[in-house]
Amino acid sequence: MSAPACHQERTTMPITPYLNGQQFDPETKRILGLAFEMTCAALRIGECDDGVKQAIADKIINLAKGGGRNPEVLCEQALKDIRRPEV
C-alpha cells in the first residue's frame, strides 16, 4: 500500500502550539506550518492526541534545523522517518 502524497488537500492545523517557545522567522514558521499540515493530512491523524502532533512537529522542526526549507520535502522526509521500521 502506498503512502498518501504530501500534496493532498489539507486542513488548517497550525504548528505554533507545538514550537515549545522556539523562535523562527515568519517565513520559516510558515514553511514549518505547511509541512506540519501536510504531514498530518497524509497520516490522516485528524483530531488525535496532542502527543502525536508534538512528535510530528518535533520531527519537522529537526529536519528544518538541518537546512530543509521546502514544505513538500520536509513532509516526505518526516513521513519516511515516521514510517521507517524499527530495527
N, C-alpha and C positions, 0 to 999 in steps of 0.2 A: 504494500500500500504506500503510495507516495505522500509526502508531506504537503500540506497546503502551502501555496505560494505566499510570499511576503507581500505581494502587491494586491492582495484581495481587498475588497471593500472592508472598511474598518469603522468602528465606533469610537467616539472620543473617550479616552481613558488617560488623563494626564499623569505624567511621571513625577510631577512636583512633590506629592506626598511621600515619595519613596527616595528622594535625594538625600535624606538624613543630614540636612544642613550643608551639603557640599555645594559650592558655588560654581556656576558655569555662566559664560556669556550668553546673551539671549539666543544667538544663532545655534550654539551648541545645545542649549536646553531645548530648542525647537527640534533639532535633529534627534536628540535622545528621546523626546516625546513621541515623535513619529515612529522611531524604531520600536519603542515600547508598545505603542498601539498596534503596530503591525505584527509584532511577535505574539501579543495576547490574542489578537484576532486569529492568527494562524494556528494557535494552540486551542482556540475556541474555549478559553477559560471563563469568559463571561464574568459573573459575579462570584468568583471563587475567593478563597481565604486570602487576606492581605499578605500572609507569609509567602504564598506562591507568587503574588505580584511583586513583592520585595525581592525575591530571589531572581526573578526575570529582570527587574530594574538593575539590580546589582551586576548581573551578567553583562547587560548592555553598557552600563557605566564603565565597567572594567575594560570592555572591548574598546570603547571610545577613548579611554585614557591611553590605550595602546596606539592611538592615532586614527582610528576609524571615524569618518565623518559622513559616510553615505548611509542613510537610514535603511535602505534595502540590503546593503552588505552587512550592516550591524544585525539586522533581523535574521538574515540567512545564517550568519555565524552563531548567533545566540541559539537558533533552532538546532543547528548542527551540534553545538555543545550540550544543549539540554537533552537531546535525543541520543547522544553517544552512550553506548552500553558501558556500564561499569565493568572494569576488568580486575 
